[in-house]
Amino acid sequence: MSTIGFGALLFGLSGAGDKGSGSPQVLIFITIGLVFLGFFIHRQLSSKDPLLNLRVFNFRMYTNTTIISMMVMYGDMILLPIYLQTSRGFSVLDTALLLLPGALVNAFMSPIYGKMLDKLVIKQVVIIGLLFTHPSIWGVTNLTETTIEKM
């Protein structure tokens, strides 16, 4: 159900750029995707042994942290490379090398954060993470067409 749901939703959303968001094909696939994802969610919530435990989203702090993390990852992994390659003329290699230090820090710190979660309260870990995330996000809010020349 999740495969059909996500597949149809992705196919519908990707077709919206070419055919328009009001196209019958796009609307049908988005509807099919949402229906199957609804079935999947219902099945997971009603199962005694779910494949994906969605009950964790009942915890407000976890839900909010997940939403914030997704927004940061969307900007970092999708929008920044598109900006660098299309607007600034970076090659794919240059973009990858520019983003490599952040990926390495993330890979190095992930196990450490996991151990911190085992020892500390989640609120403390989230505050520490946001203290590091906030300055890095602020750094890319002032990008202009002359940002690279100023560096």
Secondary structure as UniProt FT lines:
FT   HELIX           2..19
FT   TURN            21..22
FT   HELIX           24..46
FT   HELIX           54..58
FT   HELIX           60..74
FT   HELIX           75..79
FT   HELIX           80..82
FT   HELIX           83..87
FT   HELIX           92..119
FT   HELIX           122..139
FT   TURN            140..142
FT   TURN            145..146
FT   HELIX           147..150
//
